[in-house]
Amino acid sequence: MPRGGESASRNGSRSTPRLARLAHWLRRAGLDCEESPDIRRDIWLKLWGNCSFNPVSVLTLATLEEMTAHPPTRDVIRRLMIEAAGVAEALGVKFAVDVETRIGWGGDVGAHKTSMLQDLERGRPMEIDALVGAVAELGRLVEVPTPTLDAVLALVQLRAATAAGGRP
């Protein structure tokens, strides 16, 4: 239930004077900050790209630009995004953009290495469970098949194990 000064939207997001002040100060400090009317959708929009681009970049050692410019790899990313969108939609999330637009945004970033690829290259643990495993698990919970996501998850888990010098 909203408290004084808050208003709840249909999706459960809140707009508060406190949030507005925080956003103001973050912008004033030079940070790009936007108050979201639907934070859940925005988190899923970010996760949608991460669960697709990140594991593929670890398997191919490619940048966003390279992955989206290579038609067979772009198709794998498309299939990952379609499956992840199905999971998100089963949970009530509606994306304002289609799969091709979201893939295009990734390619527009250019010769950027994903955070997961940067972690691999630096010998750091990768966020496999948070970015890929969580979506696969949610798919099972809402009974949305994620065969491509499951296959890529298995491959990136093996990649992480071998990169760490271990065996699966």
CNS distance restraints for C-alpha pairs under 8 A (distance, minus, plus):
assign (resid   1 and name CA) (resid   8 and name CA) 7.94 0.50 0.50
assign (resid   2 and name CA) (resid   6 and name CA) 5.41 0.50 0.50
assign (resid   2 and name CA) (resid   7 and name CA) 6.05 0.50 0.50
assign (resid   2 and name CA) (resid   8 and name CA) 6.26 0.50 0.50
assign (resid   3 and name CA) (resid   7 and name CA) 7.99 0.50 0.50
assign (resid   5 and name CA) (resid  16 and name CA) 6.02 0.50 0.50
assign (resid   5 and name CA) (resid  17 and name CA) 6.60 0.50 0.50
assign (resid   6 and name CA) (resid  14 and name CA) 6.42 0.50 0.50
assign (resid   6 and name CA) (resid  15 and name CA) 5.82 0.50 0.50
assign (resid   6 and name CA) (resid  16 and name CA) 4.74 0.50 0.50
assign (resid   6 and name CA) (resid  17 and name CA) 7.42 0.50 0.50
assign (resid   7 and name CA) (resid  14 and name CA) 5.81 0.50 0.50
assign (resid   7 and name CA) (resid  15 and name CA) 5.79 0.50 0.50
assign (resid   7 and name CA) (resid  16 and name CA) 6.96 0.50 0.50
assign (resid   8 and name CA) (resid  12 and name CA) 5.77 0.50 0.50
assign (resid   8 and name CA) (resid  13 and name CA) 5.90 0.50 0.50
assign (resid   8 and name CA) (resid  14 and name CA) 4.95 0.50 0.50
assign (resid   8 and name CA) (resid  15 and name CA) 6.99 0.50 0.50
assign (resid   9 and name CA) (resid  13 and name CA) 5.51 0.50 0.50
assign (resid   9 and name CA) (resid  14 and name CA) 6.46 0.50 0.50
assign (resid   9 and name CA) (resid  37 and name CA) 7.80 0.50 0.50
assign (resid  11 and name CA) (resid  38 and name CA) 6.65 0.50 0.50
assign (resid  12 and name CA) (resid  38 and name CA) 7.90 0.50 0.50
assign (resid  13 and name CA) (resid  37 and name CA) 6.26 0.50 0.50
assign (resid  13 and name CA) (resid  38 and name CA) 5.68 0.50 0.50
assign (resid  13 and name CA) (resid  39 and name CA) 6.52 0.50 0.50
assign (resid  13 and name CA) (resid  40 and name CA) 7.84 0.50 0.50
assign (resid  14 and name CA) (resid  37 and name CA) 7.46 0.50 0.50
assign (resid  15 and name CA) (resid  19 and name CA) 6.67 0.50 0.50
assign (resid  15 and name CA) (resid  20 and name CA) 7.56 0.50 0.50
assign (resid  15 and name CA) (resid  37 and name CA) 7.49 0.50 0.50
assign (resid  16 and name CA) (resid  20 and name CA) 6.31 0.50 0.50
assign (resid  17 and name CA) (resid  21 and name CA) 6.17 0.50 0.50
assign (resid  18 and name CA) (resid  22 and name CA) 6.22 0.50 0.50
assign (resid  19 and name CA) (resid  23 and name CA) 6.11 0.50 0.50
assign (resid  19 and name CA) (resid  35 and name CA) 7.57 0.50 0.50
assign (resid  20 and name CA) (resid  24 and name CA) 6.10 0.50 0.50
assign (resid  20 and name CA) (resid  35 and name CA) 7.31 0.50 0.50
assign (resid  21 and name CA) (resid  25 and name CA) 6.27 0.50 0.50
assign (resid  22 and name CA) (resid  26 and name CA) 6.15 0.50 0.50
assign (resid  23 and name CA) (resid  27 and name CA) 6.13 0.50 0.50
assign (resid  23 and name CA) (resid  33 and name CA) 6.00 0.50 0.50
assign (resid  23 and name CA) (resid  34 and name CA) 6.72 0.50 0.50
assign (resid  23 and name CA) (resid  35 and name CA) 6.72 0.50 0.50
assign (resid  24 and name CA) (resid  28 and name CA) 6.10 0.50 0.50
assign (resid  25 and name CA) (resid  29 and name CA) 6.12 0.50 0.50
assign (resid  26 and name CA) (resid  30 and name CA) 6.61 0.50 0.50
assign (resid  26 and name CA) (resid  31 and name CA) 5.43 0.50 0.50
assign (resid  26 and name CA) (resid  32 and name CA) 7.45 0.50 0.50
assign (resid  26 and name CA) (resid  33 and name CA) 6.43 0.50 0.50
assign (resid  27 and name CA) (resid  31 and name CA) 4.93 0.50 0.50
assign (resid  27 and name CA) (resid  32 and name CA) 5.93 0.50 0.50
assign (resid  27 and name CA) (resid  33 and name CA) 5.82 0.50 0.50
assign (resid  36 and name CA) (resid  42 and name CA) 7.51 0.50 0.50
assign (resid  38 and name CA) (resid  42 and name CA) 6.43 0.50 0.50
assign (resid  39 and name CA) (resid  43 and name CA) 6.04 0.50 0.50
assign (resid  40 and name CA) (resid  44 and name CA) 6.26 0.50 0.50
assign (resid  40 and name CA) (resid  93 and name CA) 7.53 0.50 0.50
assign (resid  41 and name CA) (resid  45 and name CA) 6.06 0.50 0.50
assign (resid  41 and name CA) (resid  93 and name CA) 5.80 0.50 0.50
assign (resid  41 and name CA) (resid  94 and name CA) 6.94 0.50 0.50
assign (resid  41 and name CA) (resid  95 and name CA) 6.87 0.50 0.50
assign (resid  42 and name CA) (resid  46 and name CA) 6.37 0.50 0.50
assign (resid  43 and name CA) (resid  47 and name CA) 6.13 0.50 0.50
assign (resid  44 and name CA) (resid  48 and name CA) 5.72 0.50 0.50
assign (resid  44 and name CA) (resid  88 and name CA) 7.13 0.50 0.50
assign (resid  44 and name CA) (resid  93 and name CA) 7.67 0.50 0.50
assign (resid  45 and name CA) (resid  49 and name CA) 6.74 0.50 0.50
assign (resid  45 and name CA) (resid  95 and name CA) 7.12 0.50 0.50
assign (resid  46 and name CA) (resid  50 and name CA) 6.27 0.50 0.50
assign (resid  47 and name CA) (resid  51 and name CA) 5.78 0.50 0.50
assign (resid  47 and name CA) (resid 131 and name CA) 6.55 0.50 0.50
assign (resid  48 and name CA) (resid  52 and name CA) 6.53 0.50 0.50
assign (resid  48 and name CA) (resid  81 and name CA) 6.33 0.50 0.50
assign (resid  48 and name CA) (resid  84 and name CA) 6.36 0.50 0.50
assign (resid  48 and name CA) (resid  85 and name CA) 7.20 0.50 0.50
assign (resid  49 and name CA) (resid  53 and name CA) 5.77 0.50 0.50
assign (resid  49 and name CA) (resid  54 and name CA) 7.77 0.50 0.50
assign (resid  49 and name CA) (resid  81 and name CA) 7.43 0.50 0.50
assign (resid  49 and name CA) (resid 102 and name CA) 7.26 0.50 0.50
assign (resid  49 and name CA) (resid 103 and name CA) 7.67 0.50 0.50
assign (resid  49 and name CA) (resid 106 and name CA) 7.52 0.50 0.50
assign (resid  50 and name CA) (resid  54 and name CA) 5.28 0.50 0.50
assign (resid  50 and name CA) (resid  55 and name CA) 7.98 0.50 0.50
assign (resid  50 and name CA) (resid 131 and name CA) 6.10 0.50 0.50
assign (resid  50 and name CA) (resid 132 and name CA) 7.81 0.50 0.50
assign (resid  51 and name CA) (resid  55 and name CA) 6.76 0.50 0.50
assign (resid  51 and name CA) (resid  80 and name CA) 7.66 0.50 0.50
assign (resid  51 and name CA) (resid  81 and name CA) 7.96 0.50 0.50
assign (resid  51 and name CA) (resid  84 and name CA) 7.85 0.50 0.50
assign (resid  51 and name CA) (resid 131 and name CA) 5.01 0.50 0.50
assign (resid  51 and name CA) (resid 132 and name CA) 4.79 0.50 0.50
assign (resid  51 and name CA) (resid 135 and name CA) 7.48 0.50 0.50
assign (resid  52 and name CA) (resid  56 and name CA) 6.66 0.50 0.50
assign (resid  52 and name CA) (resid  77 and name CA) 5.51 0.50 0.50
assign (resid  52 and name CA) (resid  80 and name CA) 5.52 0.50 0.50
assign (resid  52 and name CA) (resid  81 and name CA) 6.13 0.50 0.50
assign (resid  52 and name CA) (resid 132 and name CA) 7.80 0.50 0.50
assign (resid  53 and name CA) (resid  57 and name CA) 6.03 0.50 0.50
assign (resid  53 and name CA) (resid  64 and name CA) 7.17 0.50 0.50
assign (resid  53 and name CA) (resid  77 and name CA) 6.60 0.50 0.50
assign (resid  53 and name CA) (resid 106 and name CA) 7.97 0.50 0.50
assign (resid  53 and name CA) (resid 114 and name CA) 7.35 0.50 0.50
assign (resid  54 and name CA) (resid  58 and name CA) 6.44 0.50 0.50
assign (resid  54 and name CA) (resid 114 and name CA) 5.69 0.50 0.50
assign (resid  54 and name CA) (resid 115 and name CA) 7.12 0.50 0.50
assign (resid  54 and name CA) (resid 116 and name CA) 5.58 0.50 0.50
assign (resid  54 and name CA) (resid 117 and name CA) 6.85 0.50 0.50
assign (resid  55 and name CA) (resid  59 and name CA) 6.34 0.50 0.50
assign (resid  55 and name CA) (resid 116 and name CA) 7.16 0.50 0.50
assign (resid  55 and name CA) (resid 117 and name CA) 7.97 0.50 0.50
assign (resid  55 and name CA) (resid 128 and name CA) 7.64 0.50 0.50
assign (resid  55 and name CA) (resid 132 and name CA) 7.57 0.50 0.50
assign (resid  55 and name CA) (resid 152 and name CA) 6.93 0.50 0.50
assign (resid  55 and name CA) (resid 153 and name CA) 7.34 0.50 0.50
assign (resid  55 and name CA) (resid 156 and name CA) 6.04 0.50 0.50
assign (resid  56 and name CA) (resid  60 and name CA) 6.05 0.50 0.50
assign (resid  56 and name CA) (resid  61 and name CA) 7.98 0.50 0.50
assign (resid  56 and name CA) (resid  77 and name CA) 7.49 0.50 0.50
assign (resid  56 and name CA) (resid 152 and name CA) 7.50 0.50 0.50
assign (resid  57 and name CA) (resid  61 and name CA) 5.11 0.50 0.50
assign (resid  57 and name CA) (resid  62 and name CA) 5.12 0.50 0.50
assign (resid  57 and name CA) (resid  63 and name CA) 6.55 0.50 0.50
assign (resid  57 and name CA) (resid  64 and name CA) 7.52 0.50 0.50
assign (resid  57 and name CA) (resid  67 and name CA) 7.42 0.50 0.50
assign (resid  57 and name CA) (resid 113 and name CA) 7.49 0.50 0.50
assign (resid  57 and name CA) (resid 114 and name CA) 6.78 0.50 0.50
assign (resid  57 and name CA) (resid 116 and name CA) 7.67 0.50 0.50
assign (resid  57 and name CA) (resid 117 and name CA) 6.00 0.50 0.50
assign (resid  58 and name CA) (resid  62 and name CA) 7.53 0.50 0.50
assign (resid  58 and name CA) (resid 116 and name CA) 6.66 0.50 0.50
assign (resid  58 and name CA) (resid 117 and name CA) 4.97 0.50 0.50
assign (resid  58 and name CA) (resid 120 and name CA) 7.10 0.50 0.50
assign (resid  58 and name CA) (resid 156 and name CA) 6.95 0.50 0.50
assign (resid  58 and name CA) (resid 159 and name CA) 7.81 0.50 0.50
assign (resid  59 and name CA) (resid 155 and name CA) 7.62 0.50 0.50
assign (resid  59 and name CA) (resid 156 and name CA) 6.52 0.50 0.50
assign (resid  59 and name CA) (resid 159 and name CA) 7.26 0.50 0.50
assign (resid  61 and name CA) (resid 117 and name CA) 6.81 0.50 0.50
assign (resid  62 and name CA) (resid  66 and name CA) 5.77 0.50 0.50
assign (resid  62 and name CA) (resid  67 and name CA) 6.08 0.50 0.50
assign (resid  62 and name CA) (resid 113 and name CA) 7.07 0.50 0.50
assign (resid  63 and name CA) (resid  67 and name CA) 6.17 0.50 0.50
assign (resid  63 and name CA) (resid 110 and name CA) 7.46 0.50 0.50
assign (resid  63 and name CA) (resid 111 and name CA) 5.21 0.50 0.50
assign (resid  63 and name CA) (resid 112 and name CA) 5.16 0.50 0.50
assign (resid  63 and name CA) (resid 113 and name CA) 4.74 0.50 0.50
assign (resid  63 and name CA) (resid 114 and name CA) 7.05 0.50 0.50
assign (resid  64 and name CA) (resid  68 and name CA) 6.18 0.50 0.50
assign (resid  64 and name CA) (resid 106 and name CA) 5.91 0.50 0.50
assign (resid  64 and name CA) (resid 107 and name CA) 5.37 0.50 0.50
assign (resid  64 and name CA) (resid 109 and name CA) 6.91 0.50 0.50
assign (resid  64 and name CA) (resid 110 and name CA) 6.12 0.50 0.50
assign (resid  64 and name CA) (resid 111 and name CA) 6.06 0.50 0.50
assign (resid  64 and name CA) (resid 112 and name CA) 5.70 0.50 0.50
assign (resid  64 and name CA) (resid 113 and name CA) 6.48 0.50 0.50
assign (resid  64 and name CA) (resid 114 and name CA) 7.27 0.50 0.50
assign (resid  65 and name CA) (resid  69 and name CA) 6.09 0.50 0.50
assign (resid  65 and name CA) (resid 106 and name CA) 7.31 0.50 0.50
assign (resid  65 and name CA) (resid 107 and name CA) 4.57 0.50 0.50
assign (resid  65 and name CA) (resid 108 and name CA) 7.04 0.50 0.50
assign (resid  65 and name CA) (resid 109 and name CA) 7.02 0.50 0.50
assign (resid  65 and name CA) (resid 110 and name CA) 4.68 0.50 0.50
assign (resid  65 and name CA) (resid 111 and name CA) 5.22 0.50 0.50
assign (resid  65 and name CA) (resid 112 and name CA) 7.13 0.50 0.50
assign (resid  66 and name CA) (resid  70 and name CA) 6.27 0.50 0.50
assign (resid  66 and name CA) (resid 107 and name CA) 7.80 0.50 0.50
assign (resid  66 and name CA) (resid 111 and name CA) 7.20 0.50 0.50
assign (resid  67 and name CA) (resid  73 and name CA) 5.80 0.50 0.50
assign (resid  67 and name CA) (resid  74 and name CA) 6.04 0.50 0.50
assign (resid  67 and name CA) (resid 107 and name CA) 7.69 0.50 0.50
assign (resid  68 and name CA) (resid  73 and name CA) 6.95 0.50 0.50
assign (resid  68 and name CA) (resid  74 and name CA) 4.94 0.50 0.50
assign (resid  68 and name CA) (resid 103 and name CA) 6.97 0.50 0.50
assign (resid  68 and name CA) (resid 104 and name CA) 7.45 0.50 0.50
assign (resid  68 and name CA) (resid 106 and name CA) 7.44 0.50 0.50
assign (resid  68 and name CA) (resid 107 and name CA) 5.45 0.50 0.50
assign (resid  69 and name CA) (resid  74 and name CA) 6.97 0.50 0.50
assign (resid  69 and name CA) (resid 107 and name CA) 7.49 0.50 0.50
assign (resid  70 and name CA) (resid  74 and name CA) 5.91 0.50 0.50
assign (resid  71 and name CA) (resid  75 and name CA) 6.11 0.50 0.50
assign (resid  72 and name CA) (resid  76 and name CA) 6.58 0.50 0.50
assign (resid  73 and name CA) (resid  77 and name CA) 6.36 0.50 0.50
assign (resid  74 and name CA) (resid  78 and name CA) 6.08 0.50 0.50
assign (resid  74 and name CA) (resid 103 and name CA) 7.94 0.50 0.50
assign (resid  75 and name CA) (resid  79 and name CA) 6.22 0.50 0.50
assign (resid  76 and name CA) (resid  80 and name CA) 6.24 0.50 0.50
assign (resid  76 and name CA) (resid 148 and name CA) 7.81 0.50 0.50
assign (resid  77 and name CA) (resid  81 and name CA) 6.15 0.50 0.50
assign (resid  77 and name CA) (resid 103 and name CA) 7.74 0.50 0.50
assign (resid  78 and name CA) (resid  82 and name CA) 6.14 0.50 0.50
assign (resid  78 and name CA) (resid  99 and name CA) 6.68 0.50 0.50
assign (resid  78 and name CA) (resid 100 and name CA) 7.50 0.50 0.50
assign (resid  78 and name CA) (resid 103 and name CA) 7.40 0.50 0.50
assign (resid  79 and name CA) (resid  83 and name CA) 6.27 0.50 0.50
assign (resid  79 and name CA) (resid 148 and name CA) 6.75 0.50 0.50
assign (resid  80 and name CA) (resid  84 and name CA) 6.15 0.50 0.50
assign (resid  80 and name CA) (resid 146 and name CA) 7.97 0.50 0.50
assign (resid  80 and name CA) (resid 148 and name CA) 6.04 0.50 0.50
assign (resid  80 and name CA) (resid 149 and name CA) 5.65 0.50 0.50
assign (resid  81 and name CA) (resid  85 and name CA) 5.88 0.50 0.50
assign (resid  81 and name CA) (resid  99 and name CA) 6.51 0.50 0.50
assign (resid  82 and name CA) (resid  86 and name CA) 6.26 0.50 0.50
assign (resid  82 and name CA) (resid  99 and name CA) 6.96 0.50 0.50
assign (resid  83 and name CA) (resid  87 and name CA) 6.52 0.50 0.50
assign (resid  83 and name CA) (resid 144 and name CA) 7.85 0.50 0.50
assign (resid  83 and name CA) (resid 145 and name CA) 7.29 0.50 0.50
assign (resid  83 and name CA) (resid 146 and name CA) 5.54 0.50 0.50
assign (resid  83 and name CA) (resid 148 and name CA) 7.66 0.50 0.50
assign (resid  83 and name CA) (resid 149 and name CA) 7.25 0.50 0.50
assign (resid  84 and name CA) (resid  88 and name CA) 6.22 0.50 0.50
assign (resid  84 and name CA) (resid 135 and name CA) 6.66 0.50 0.50
assign (resid  84 and name CA) (resid 139 and name CA) 7.91 0.50 0.50
assign (resid  84 and name CA) (resid 146 and name CA) 7.55 0.50 0.50
assign (resid  84 and name CA) (resid 149 and name CA) 7.98 0.50 0.50
assign (resid  85 and name CA) (resid  89 and name CA) 5.95 0.50 0.50
assign (resid  85 and name CA) (resid  95 and name CA) 7.99 0.50 0.50
assign (resid  86 and name CA) (resid  90 and name CA) 6.14 0.50 0.50
assign (resid  86 and name CA) (resid 144 and name CA) 6.70 0.50 0.50
assign (resid  87 and name CA) (resid  91 and name CA) 6.48 0.50 0.50
assign (resid  87 and name CA) (resid 135 and name CA) 7.27 0.50 0.50
assign (resid  87 and name CA) (resid 138 and name CA) 6.81 0.50 0.50
assign (resid  87 and name CA) (resid 139 and name CA) 5.27 0.50 0.50
assign (resid  87 and name CA) (resid 142 and name CA) 7.08 0.50 0.50
assign (resid  87 and name CA) (resid 144 and name CA) 5.99 0.50 0.50
assign (resid  88 and name CA) (resid  92 and name CA) 6.48 0.50 0.50
assign (resid  88 and name CA) (resid  93 and name CA) 5.16 0.50 0.50
assign (resid  88 and name CA) (resid  94 and name CA) 7.42 0.50 0.50
assign (resid  89 and name CA) (resid  93 and name CA) 4.76 0.50 0.50
assign (resid  89 and name CA) (resid  94 and name CA) 5.90 0.50 0.50
assign (resid  90 and name CA) (resid 142 and name CA) 6.53 0.50 0.50
assign (resid  90 and name CA) (resid 144 and name CA) 7.68 0.50 0.50
assign (resid  91 and name CA) (resid 142 and name CA) 7.56 0.50 0.50
assign (resid  97 and name CA) (resid 101 and name CA) 6.17 0.50 0.50
assign (resid  97 and name CA) (resid 102 and name CA) 6.70 0.50 0.50
assign (resid  98 and name CA) (resid 102 and name CA) 6.39 0.50 0.50
assign (resid  99 and name CA) (resid 103 and name CA) 6.17 0.50 0.50
assign (resid 100 and name CA) (resid 104 and name CA) 6.03 0.50 0.50
assign (resid 101 and name CA) (resid 105 and name CA) 6.29 0.50 0.50
assign (resid 102 and name CA) (resid 106 and name CA) 6.62 0.50 0.50
assign (resid 103 and name CA) (resid 107 and name CA) 6.46 0.50 0.50
assign (resid 104 and name CA) (resid 108 and name CA) 6.05 0.50 0.50
assign (resid 105 and name CA) (resid 109 and name CA) 6.66 0.50 0.50
assign (resid 106 and name CA) (resid 110 and name CA) 7.62 0.50 0.50
assign (resid 113 and name CA) (resid 117 and name CA) 6.10 0.50 0.50
assign (resid 113 and name CA) (resid 118 and name CA) 6.39 0.50 0.50
assign (resid 114 and name CA) (resid 118 and name CA) 6.27 0.50 0.50
assign (resid 115 and name CA) (resid 119 and name CA) 6.13 0.50 0.50
assign (resid 116 and name CA) (resid 120 and name CA) 6.26 0.50 0.50
assign (resid 116 and name CA) (resid 126 and name CA) 5.51 0.50 0.50
assign (resid 116 and name CA) (resid 127 and name CA) 6.63 0.50 0.50
assign (resid 116 and name CA) (resid 128 and name CA) 7.95 0.50 0.50
assign (resid 117 and name CA) (resid 121 and name CA) 6.20 0.50 0.50
assign (resid 118 and name CA) (resid 122 and name CA) 6.20 0.50 0.50
assign (resid 119 and name CA) (resid 123 and name CA) 6.05 0.50 0.50
assign (resid 119 and name CA) (resid 124 and name CA) 4.84 0.50 0.50
assign (resid 119 and name CA) (resid 125 and name CA) 6.38 0.50 0.50
assign (resid 119 and name CA) (resid 126 and name CA) 5.78 0.50 0.50
assign (resid 120 and name CA) (resid 124 and name CA) 5.98 0.50 0.50
assign (resid 120 and name CA) (resid 125 and name CA) 7.18 0.50 0.50
assign (resid 120 and name CA) (resid 126 and name CA) 6.63 0.50 0.50
assign (resid 120 and name CA) (resid 160 and name CA) 7.54 0.50 0.50
assign (resid 120 and name CA) (resid 163 and name CA) 7.44 0.50 0.50
assign (resid 123 and name CA) (resid 163 and name CA) 7.50 0.50 0.50
assign (resid 123 and name CA) (resid 164 and name CA) 7.27 0.50 0.50
assign (resid 125 and name CA) (resid 160 and name CA) 7.82 0.50 0.50
assign (resid 126 and name CA) (resid 160 and name CA) 7.42 0.50 0.50
assign (resid 127 and name CA) (resid 131 and name CA) 5.96 0.50 0.50
assign (resid 128 and name CA) (resid 132 and name CA) 5.44 0.50 0.50
assign (resid 128 and name CA) (resid 133 and name CA) 6.22 0.50 0.50
assign (resid 128 and name CA) (resid 153 and name CA) 7.65 0.50 0.50
assign (resid 128 and name CA) (resid 156 and name CA) 7.58 0.50 0.50
assign (resid 128 and name CA) (resid 157 and name CA) 7.26 0.50 0.50
assign (resid 129 and name CA) (resid 133 and name CA) 4.15 0.50 0.50
assign (resid 129 and name CA) (resid 134 and name CA) 5.76 0.50 0.50
assign (resid 130 and name CA) (resid 134 and name CA) 5.49 0.50 0.50
assign (resid 131 and name CA) (resid 135 and name CA) 7.14 0.50 0.50
assign (resid 132 and name CA) (resid 136 and name CA) 6.48 0.50 0.50
assign (resid 132 and name CA) (resid 149 and name CA) 7.43 0.50 0.50
assign (resid 132 and name CA) (resid 153 and name CA) 6.43 0.50 0.50
assign (resid 133 and name CA) (resid 137 and name CA) 6.05 0.50 0.50
assign (resid 133 and name CA) (resid 153 and name CA) 6.73 0.50 0.50
assign (resid 134 and name CA) (resid 138 and name CA) 6.06 0.50 0.50
assign (resid 135 and name CA) (resid 139 and name CA) 6.08 0.50 0.50
assign (resid 136 and name CA) (resid 140 and name CA) 6.48 0.50 0.50
assign (resid 136 and name CA) (resid 146 and name CA) 6.36 0.50 0.50
assign (resid 136 and name CA) (resid 149 and name CA) 6.54 0.50 0.50
assign (resid 136 and name CA) (resid 150 and name CA) 6.42 0.50 0.50
assign (resid 137 and name CA) (resid 141 and name CA) 6.37 0.50 0.50
assign (resid 138 and name CA) (resid 142 and name CA) 6.22 0.50 0.50
assign (resid 139 and name CA) (resid 143 and name CA) 5.71 0.50 0.50
assign (resid 139 and name CA) (resid 144 and name CA) 4.77 0.50 0.50
assign (resid 139 and name CA) (resid 145 and name CA) 6.30 0.50 0.50
assign (resid 139 and name CA) (resid 146 and name CA) 6.49 0.50 0.50
assign (resid 140 and name CA) (resid 144 and name CA) 6.12 0.50 0.50
assign (resid 140 and name CA) (resid 145 and name CA) 6.98 0.50 0.50
assign (resid 146 and name CA) (resid 150 and name CA) 5.96 0.50 0.50
assign (resid 147 and name CA) (resid 151 and name CA) 6.18 0.50 0.50
assign (resid 148 and name CA) (resid 152 and name CA) 6.15 0.50 0.50
assign (resid 149 and name CA) (resid 153 and name CA) 5.91 0.50 0.50
assign (resid 150 and name CA) (resid 154 and name CA) 6.24 0.50 0.50
assign (resid 151 and name CA) (resid 155 and name CA) 6.36 0.50 0.50
assign (resid 152 and name CA) (resid 156 and name CA) 6.09 0.50 0.50
assign (resid 153 and name CA) (resid 157 and name CA) 6.05 0.50 0.50
assign (resid 154 and name CA) (resid 158 and name CA) 6.32 0.50 0.50
assign (resid 155 and name CA) (resid 159 and name CA) 6.17 0.50 0.50
assign (resid 156 and name CA) (resid 160 and name CA) 6.12 0.50 0.50
assign (resid 157 and name CA) (resid 161 and name CA) 6.28 0.50 0.50
assign (resid 158 and name CA) (resid 162 and name CA) 6.14 0.50 0.50
assign (resid 158 and name CA) (resid 168 and name CA) 6.07 0.50 0.50
assign (resid 159 and name CA) (resid 163 and name CA) 5.95 0.50 0.50
assign (resid 160 and name CA) (resid 164 and name CA) 6.20 0.50 0.50
assign (resid 161 and name CA) (resid 165 and name CA) 6.53 0.50 0.50
assign (resid 161 and name CA) (resid 166 and name CA) 5.24 0.50 0.50
assign (resid 161 and name CA) (resid 167 and name CA) 5.92 0.50 0.50
assign (resid 161 and name CA) (resid 168 and name CA) 5.80 0.50 0.50
assign (resid 162 and name CA) (resid 166 and name CA) 5.29 0.50 0.50
assign (resid 162 and name CA) (resid 167 and name CA) 6.04 0.50 0.50
assign (resid 162 and name CA) (resid 168 and name CA) 7.37 0.50 0.50
